[in-house]
Amino acid sequence: MELVNRPRRLRSGEAVRRLCRETRLSPDSLIYPIFVDECLTGTRPIESLPGQYHYGLDSVHQAVAACRDAGVGSCILFGLPKHKDARGSSAWAKDGVVQEAIRAIKAADPDFYVITDVCLCEYTDHGHCGLLKGETVDNDPTLELLARTAVSHARAGADMVAPSDMMDGRVAAIREALDDAGFANTPILSYSAKYASAFYGPFRSAAGSAPAFGDRRGYQMDPHNAREALKECALDVEEGADLLMVKPALSYLDVIRQVRDNFDLPLCAYSVSGEYAMIKAAAAAGLVDEYRIMCESALSVFRAGADMLITYYAKELAQAIRKGDIG
């Protein structure tokens, strides 16, 4: 049979396949979520997130050391405060849980990169992301409190702030406040396209941030909408965001791709608690290979166009990259 010249698949072995990979991952692109409980001493397993822990202010350095050992150099901090009220005043307290956690981390490892979640839902007694007017979040008065929170994080030593509240105008308010306080070089990672998703359940249990009534569909995005995500990103870019985010990740890979194609800013995706918990549950039932699913899921997010990924699997993924199983 006469052979004609035609394209061939790479069949020359693992080395050349790795050499020719179109999508490459690095441990530097992984961000690990850390939950710090102001009332806790030591650590406590998070029931809704198998393999994850709450840390006390006395033990948060252990989470950082574990990240470093795995090759992860960045975290995003979430705080569980002692005190909650209608305004969420613990969010911007000088000695608040996140502020003290930043100081503890920087004392243990000054070069570890700390991103802070800026929102009020973990600090309000009603569990919503801002001040209420009746049973509706009052957008504009909330902006001042978010800005105060972001500035307090920067003063404590945060390297980056990440507003997740989805209030209109919050990026501009935070940028102005940071600049006025002398933190013009503190970047803003905006939760630009944050969907009203069913995938947040385990996180809300872990962070104690479930709303006491109603839901957050009034200020988070409708899962039906992709073009709206581009509008939200454009508004955040105009207001001064330095990085954009799509959350959740796996059910919104199409949105990640569209944001990547339309904006030049660095793009982060958040592989949220429900995504992690599903893989854990399926693996525990013997239905999937957890390691391979973890790697393939993360790869899909980067292939879609993300530059960085917040994930509860950050440490395991960093080790997989080092081994050459993904990367």
Secondary structure, 3 states (H helix, E strand, C coil): CCCCCCCCCCCCCHHHHHHCCCCCCCHHHEEEEEEEECCCCCEEECCCCCCCEEECCCCHHHHHHHHHHHCCCEEEEEEECCCCECCCHHHHCCCCHHHHHHHHHHHHCCCCEEEEEECCCCCECCCCCCCEECCEECHHHHHHHHHHHHHHHHHHCCCEEEECCCCCCHHHHHHHHHHHCCCCCCCEEEEEEEECCHHHHHHHHHHCCCCCCCCCCCCCECCCCCHHHHHHHHHHHHHCCCEEEEECCHHHHHHHHHHHHHCCCCEEEECCHHHHHHHHHHHHCCCCCHHHHHHHHHHHHHHHCCCEEECCCHHHHHHHHHHCCCC
